Amino acid sequence: MPGPPPKSPKGPEDLHEVERALSVLQGRHPEHERARREDEAARKRRSAEIDTVAQEEGKRVRVRRAKIIGVVTPIVLLFAFIGIFGRREMARRARIDAVSESFRSAGFMPIDTSLRGSTGAAEANAEPGCLLAVSTGTKELTVTHGSVALTGTPPVLFCTCVAERVAISAPVGGQGGVALLRADTAAIGGSRAFGFAAFEPASTLALDSACADASLDAWVEAKHHPAPTPDDAWLTGTEARGALATAGLHVATTVKGVAPLAVVEMPKDSCVVAISAETEDRLALRIKGEPTAAVEGRGTIGRCAQAEGLVIVSRAGTGELTVLVGPAARVGGELGLRELMTSAGFTPSALGLPAADRAWDAKQLLLASAVPESIIDTAAAPDVPKFPEGRVVALSLETEAALAPELATGAASACIPALDKHPHEAVCVFSAEPKWRSPGGDATPVGGLARAKLPFWLYTMKGVNDPAALEAMAKLFAIARSLGRQGFAPTTLEALVEQPTGVQVLGRTGEDAVVAVGVAPSEPFVYPLADDVPWTLDEPPQIALVKPLEKVTLVTSLKKLPPIGTRRTVVFRRQKR
């Protein structure tokens, strides 16, 4: 049996009918229920829309918050990292700065500092100058320049001559560091002046041998060297030292302790001598601006020069160093300096002289030998012009036998020292003018001479040709040098009376001592006179004390002298000191 037919759905009209019926039953307007229904539907739709918007906004907030958290979290973590490790790095750098800061006053500035990732290493392209490698630790530090690696306890001081890559390294740990500092060479003076540094480095390296002298000169030019400390009290310590003062030398400076060098001014036409209290101490003498040391030796060294200059005296040793300076004309040039120092007990191990000053040096030797400057002529090898009056000649030779005399037939000569011993300096007396020749060969001979006629106090000997007489006159010139350094000067004919066996000398105003030597053109040619003990030309001269206007008689022990009319007495007189 078929079922009941399906109910047809209610359309809008049916719904409206229902709503009107409900409204009537409730005593309301027939449209009330429909309006309520529509309001309720609109409210639901609005609520759904609000919920949808709220959900979408919440989703957007969650996404934005996630993004912010994703960005901020790493930043926070980064700042936390920086805060922790940054403070450590700042503390590490502060430690490096602390060890570097004390050297700034000496002119050092940092050129490279080790980084966090490599705390124990630093390197830089360093300009020529003086470098200082410092470390926060005390373990040995390695310095690498080129292919050479050297080690030392920091701080390590060294200087370089050229721009080069310099690396330093040391085990300092994660919180330590190293730094490389640089100062101009003129501020430090190179390795030769490390002893004068404003601080005491734990280690020094000598890497600047090629430019050490130039670096030292720049330091001297900048006047960073210690001022000289002259003290002539040294000259009064012994009688022998007093003789140096009498010869015109004075103390230019004295160096005590461990100071490695001294700098003094050398006036024009002078000689300088360096004496160490320890005879084995090594000494070197160099003129500022010259590329190499002029003189090197042990104990006592010296140099004479025509030009003025700054003298740098270096030493390797601990003995007290005394530097003396005096006039070359009083001393007698290089030969005279050797004679003077040897007589005072300071035999020089080395003496020096500029090669170009050889003729000048020979002149100083004649001046010290009591030959007046007005009659002296000088010449240099190899071309020596004629000088007919040249009877007394001083030689100063740089190269062996740079000048050799050729005597005419019948002429004679005498030299001290003898020329066959190849001395660098000598004084010769000739009976006639010689010709001067230089050796052949490729090398240019270097040497000079000074020559003069016989001085007034030897004029009596003008025509002498006997070799024994010439040798005696050469010895007399040496005596004149010795007496000249003691303040004596030669005189003749004045305030004296020739005696059969000698001479009677009258003391003049201001004089306190005399030395007398008789000269004659016949035997015995030259003979010493004395008031007490006789002496010879090979011995120190006998000094006789005199008073003004008082007479003293000086005699010889020889049995026979030439006639009074043919002989003369040379009286060397000394003014009271």
Order of alpha helices (4+ residues) and beta strands (2+ residues): alpha-alpha-alpha-beta-beta-beta-beta-beta-beta-beta-beta-alpha-beta-alpha-alpha-beta-beta-beta-beta-beta-beta-beta-beta-alpha-alpha-beta-alpha-beta-beta-beta-beta-beta-beta-beta-alpha-beta-beta-beta-beta-beta-beta-beta-beta
